[in-house]
Amino acid sequence: MKLVRNLLFLFFALSLVSCSGGGKKPTFGKDANFEEAARINVQLASGYIRRGNYEVAKGKLEKALEADDEYVPAYTTMAVLMDIIGETTEAENYYLDALDIDPRNPELRNNYGTFLCKHDKVEDAIEQFNHAIKNQFYENPQNSHANLGYCLMKAKNPDYKKAEKHLRQALKVNPNMTTALIAMGELGLKTRRYLMTRAYMQRYHALTKPSAESLWFQIQAEKALGDQKHFLKLSRQLLKQFPESPEAEKLMKYSHK
């Protein structure tokens, strides 16, 4: 489920340096300059990761950990990097190290759950998301509700009812959460509620630029609803804006059915 993986990672990547609060043990007697050095190195590493310069990013994160071996964002950002380069075991170890330092951090639980879900460890991921959601001090529970919804959709035996419950909860907190909107659109397709897909994709397209995936979802809904006008309009848009996309290839096959 390509879309789910992409959406899950989005929340995850946006919070590379957001796991420093929520229960970290106080570092009495530690020079504040060491923590500042770690923070700066993590920020630099995050920039290098976004630019695809992974070797330099790794060096900066190693320096961050040398400066402050209890600075949680250094562990979580290193976990992201290890995951990107395919070192999943190392990535998980960094998450576990971070949890040893800061087990009550809900954002960390959310990010670790995201990682687990991405790698098909659905039950373990659900446990982490629930940890985050149950934390009364979590400032962004909608993120974990949305990620949990995606994960339930992604499972080998998907639970669409529970997935919808959590996605709706995320949208209750933030009606403009585009990742939850597009997931609800996909959920409509999977449960053959095509009007639902249309409605959520229209909301999504009103908030942000269409993607190949979002257009493809609505195209399928319009086809199922028998709306030839909107089917053709959206199909032309997909082929014009994303001609090399996998969705465009699917459309060409789909149109000849």
C-alpha positions in Angstrom: 0.0 0.0 0.0 2.2 2.7 -1.4 0.0 5.6 -0.3 -0.1 4.5 3.3 3.6 4.2 3.5 4.1 7.7 2.1 1.6 9.3 4.4 2.9 7.6 7.5 6.4 8.7 6.7 5.2 12.3 6.2 4.2 12.7 9.8 7.3 11.0 10.8 9.8 13.1 8.8 8.2 16.3 9.8 9.0 15.5 13.5 12.6 14.7 13.1 13.6 17.1 15.9 10.4 17.1 17.9 11.0 14.4 20.4 13.1 16.3 23.0 10.2 16.9 25.4 7.6 14.8 27.2 9.6 13.1 30.0 13.3 13.3 29.4 15.3 12.8 32.6 16.8 16.0 33.9 20.5 16.4 33.2 21.6 18.1 36.4 25.3 18.9 36.3 25.5 18.5 32.6 27.0 21.5 30.7 24.2 23.1 28.7 26.7 23.7 26.0 26.8 20.0 25.2 23.1 19.8 24.7 23.2 22.9 22.5 26.0 21.3 20.4 23.9 18.2 20.1 20.8 20.2 19.0 22.8 22.1 16.4 24.3 19.0 15.0 20.8 17.3 14.7 19.5 20.4 12.9 22.3 20.3 10.5 21.9 16.5 10.0 18.2 17.0 9.3 19.0 19.4 6.5 21.6 17.0 5.0 19.0 14.2 5.1 16.5 16.3 3.2 19.1 17.0 0.6 20.1 13.3 0.4 23.6 13.8 1.8 23.4 10.8 4.1 27.1 10.3 4.9 27.5 13.8 6.2 24.2 13.6 8.1 25.5 10.5 9.8 28.7 12.2 10.9 26.7 15.1 12.3 24.5 12.8 14.3 27.5 10.9 15.6 28.9 14.2 16.8 25.5 15.0 18.4 25.6 11.8 20.4 29.2 12.3 21.4 28.2 15.8 22.8 25.1 14.5 24.6 24.3 10.8 24.8 20.8 11.5 26.3 19.6 13.9 23.6 16.6 12.0 22.2 16.3 13.8 18.8 19.8 12.6 17.9 18.6 9.0 18.4 15.3 9.5 16.5 16.9 11.3 13.6 19.6 8.6 13.4 16.8 6.1 13.3 15.2 7.9 10.4 18.5 8.0 8.5 19.2 4.3 9.1 15.7 3.5 7.9 16.2 5.6 4.7 19.4 3.7 3.8 17.9 0.3 4.5 19.5 -0.4 7.9 16.2 -1.3 9.6 17.6 -3.3 12.5 19.9 -0.4 13.4 17.0 2.0 13.0 14.9 0.1 15.5 17.8 -0.1 17.9 18.0 3.7 17.9 14.3 4.0 18.6 14.7 1.6 21.5 17.6 3.6 22.8 15.5 6.7 22.7 12.7 5.0 24.5 15.1 3.9 27.2 15.9 7.5 27.8 12.4 8.9 27.4 9.7 6.3 27.6 6.9 8.7 28.4 7.4 10.8 25.2 4.2 10.5 23.1 5.7 11.9 19.9 8.5 9.3 20.2 5.9 6.6 20.6 4.1 7.9 17.5 7.3 7.9 15.5 8.3 4.5 16.6 4.8 3.2 15.8 5.1 4.8 12.3 8.4 2.9 11.7 6.9 -0.4 12.9 3.8 0.0 10.7 6.0 0.8 7.7 7.8 -2.5 8.2 4.6 -4.5 8.6 4.9 -4.9 12.4 1.3 -3.8 12.7 0.4 -5.2 16.1 3.5 -3.6 17.7 2.7 -0.4 15.9 -0.8 -0.3 17.2 0.5 -0.6 20.7 2.8 2.4 20.3 0.1 4.6 18.8 -2.2 3.7 21.6 0.5 4.6 24.1 0.7 8.0 22.5 -3.1 8.6 22.3 -3.6 7.7 26.0 -1.0 10.2 27.1 -3.0 13.1 28.4 -0.1 15.5 27.8 0.3 14.7 24.1 -0.3 17.9 22.2 -0.9 16.2 18.8 -3.0 13.1 19.4 -4.6 13.6 16.0 -1.2 12.5 14.4 -1.4 9.1 16.2 -5.1 8.7 15.4 -4.4 9.3 11.8 -1.3 7.0 11.7 -3.3 4.3 13.6 -6.0 4.6 11.0 -3.5 4.1 8.2 -1.9 1.2 9.9 -5.3 -0.6 10.4 -6.0 -0.1 6.7 -2.6 -1.5 5.8 -2.9 -4.7 7.9 -3.1 -8.1 6.2 -6.5 -8.3 7.7 -7.6 -4.7 7.6 -10.1 -3.3 10.0 -11.8 -0.6 8.0 -14.3 0.2 10.7 -11.7 1.0 13.3 -9.5 2.7 10.8 -12.4 5.0 9.9 -13.0 5.7 13.6 -9.4 6.9 14.1 -9.3 8.9 10.9 -12.5 10.7 11.8 -11.1 11.4 15.2 -8.0 13.0 13.6 -10.2 15.1 11.4 -12.4 16.1 14.3 -9.3 17.7 15.9 -8.0 19.1 12.6 -10.6 19.1 9.8 -7.9 20.3 7.3 -5.4 17.4 7.9 -4.8 16.5 4.3 -3.2 13.2 5.0 -6.3 12.1 6.9 -8.5 13.4 4.1 -6.8 11.4 1.4 -6.8 8.3 3.5 -10.5 8.7 4.0 -10.8 8.9 0.2 -8.9 5.7 -0.2 -11.0 4.1 2.5 -14.2 5.0 0.6 -12.8 3.1 -2.4 -11.9 0.0 -0.4 -15.4 -0.1 1.1 -17.1 0.8 -2.1 -18.5 4.1 -0.8 -17.7 6.2 -3.9 -19.6 9.3 -2.8 -17.5 9.3 0.3 -14.3 9.2 -1.8 -15.5 12.0 -4.0 -16.4 14.2 -1.0 -13.1 13.7 0.7 -11.0 14.1 -2.5 -12.9 17.4 -3.2 -12.0 18.6 0.3 -8.4 17.5 -0.2 -8.1 19.3 -3.6 -9.6 22.5 -2.1 -6.8 22.6 0.4 -3.7 21.5 -1.6 -2.5 20.8 -5.1 -3.7 17.5 -6.5 -1.3 14.6 -6.5 -1.3 11.7 -8.9 -2.7 9.5 -6.1 -5.4 11.9 -5.1 -6.5 12.3 -8.7 -6.5 8.6 -9.2 -8.7 8.0 -6.2 -11.3 10.5 -7.4 -11.1 9.2 -11.0 -12.0 5.7 -9.7 -14.9 7.1 -7.7 -16.2 9.1 -10.7 -16.0 6.0 -12.9 -17.9 3.9 -10.4 -20.5 6.7 -10.0 -21.0 6.9 -13.7 -20.0 10.6 -13.9 -18.3 10.6 -17.3 -17.8 14.3 -17.4 -15.7 14.4 -14.2 -14.1 11.1 -15.0 -12.7 12.6 -18.3 -11.8 15.9 -16.8 -9.8 14.4 -13.9 -8.2 11.8 -16.2 -6.9 14.5 -18.6 -5.6 16.4 -15.6 -3.7 13.3 -14.3 -2.2 12.5 -17.8 -1.2 16.2 -18.3 0.3 16.8 -14.9 1.7 13.4 -14.0 2.3 11.6 -17.4 5.1 9.4 -16.1 3.4 8.4 -12.8 2.3 4.8 -12.0 -1.2 6.2 -11.7 -1.2 7.4 -15.3 -0.2 3.9 -16.4 -3.0 2.5 -14.3 -5.4 4.9 -15.8 -4.6 3.9 -19.4 -5.3 0.2 -18.5 -8.3 1.2 -16.5 -9.9 3.2 -19.3 -9.8 0.2 -21.6 -11.8 -2.1 -19.3 
